[in-house]
Amino acid sequence: MKNVLLLVVGLVGLIELLVPSWMVRLFTRVAYRDADDAEPREWFHVAARLEGAVLVTVALVGLFRSARGSGAHGDTSNESADEAS
């Protein structure tokens, strides 16, 4: 389940990174009753692209750690210490 969530976050981040204006328009329509009157500032698309990059990075790091098995359930350092004693 965690991997699916990370994948969804990564895909949303990738879309936001590649086409930030489309995502800003989408979220504006969802958030406001009259989205035609809402106009984002010039820097907002850059901030959306930066947010997309952060989301993609977080998703990739999480998926990489999950694949390596270094999560709370995959950590075997305590098991090998118990076997040695």
matplotlib code that plots the C-alpha trace (Angstrom):
import matplotlib.pyplot as plt

x = [0.0, 2.9, 4.4, 1.2, 0.9, 4.5, 3.8, 0.8, 2.7, 5.5, 3.1, 1.3, 4.7, 5.9, 2.8, 3.2, 6.9, 6.3, 3.0, 2.7, 0.2, -2.3, -2.1, -2.5, -5.6, -7.0, -6.4, -7.8, -11.0, -11.3, -10.6, -12.6, -16.3, -15.5, -12.1, -12.3, -11.6, -8.6, -5.3, -2.0, 1.0, 4.0, 6.1, 3.4, 4.2, 7.8, 6.8, 4.5, 7.3, 9.6, 6.9, 6.6, 10.4, 10.2, 7.3, 9.1, 12.3, 10.4, 8.6, 11.8, 13.7, 10.8, 10.5, 14.2, 14.3, 11.3, 13.0, 16.2, 14.2, 15.6, 12.3, 11.2, 10.0, 13.0, 15.8, 17.7, 20.5, 18.7, 18.1, 21.7, 22.8, 20.3, 21.6, 25.2, 24.5]
y = [0.0, 2.4, 1.8, 2.6, 5.8, 6.7, 5.9, 8.2, 11.0, 10.6, 10.7, 13.8, 15.4, 14.5, 16.0, 19.1, 19.3, 19.0, 21.1, 23.3, 25.7, 22.8, 21.6, 25.2, 25.6, 22.2, 22.9, 26.5, 25.1, 22.6, 25.1, 28.2, 28.7, 31.3, 30.2, 32.6, 35.5, 33.9, 34.7, 33.3, 35.5, 35.2, 33.2, 30.7, 28.4, 28.2, 27.3, 24.6, 23.2, 23.2, 21.4, 18.8, 18.2, 17.7, 15.3, 13.2, 13.2, 12.0, 9.3, 8.0, 7.9, 6.2, 3.6, 3.0, 2.4, 0.1, -1.8, -2.2, -3.4, -0.9, 0.1, -0.7, -4.2, -4.9, -4.0, -7.2, -5.6, -6.5, -10.0, -10.8, -9.2, -11.5, -14.6, -13.7, -13.5]
z = [0.0, 0.8, -2.6, -4.3, -2.4, -3.3, -6.9, -7.0, -5.3, -7.8, -10.8, -9.5, -8.9, -12.4, -13.9, -11.8, -12.8, -16.5, -16.9, -13.8, -15.5, -16.1, -12.5, -11.2, -13.4, -12.2, -8.5, -8.9, -10.4, -7.6, -4.8, -5.9, -6.7, -9.4, -10.8, -13.7, -11.4, -9.7, -11.3, -9.9, -9.5, -11.9, -9.5, -8.7, -11.6, -10.6, -7.1, -8.4, -10.5, -7.5, -5.5, -8.3, -8.1, -4.4, -4.7, -7.4, -5.2, -2.1, -4.1, -5.7, -2.4, -0.7, -3.5, -3.5, 0.2, 0.0, -2.8, -0.8, 2.2, 4.6, 6.2, 9.7, 8.6, 6.4, 8.8, 9.7, 11.8, 15.1, 14.0, 13.2, 16.6, 18.4, 16.6, 17.5, 21.3]

ax = plt.figure().add_subplot(projection="3d")
ax.plot(x, y, z, "-o")
ax.set_aspect("equal")
plt.show()
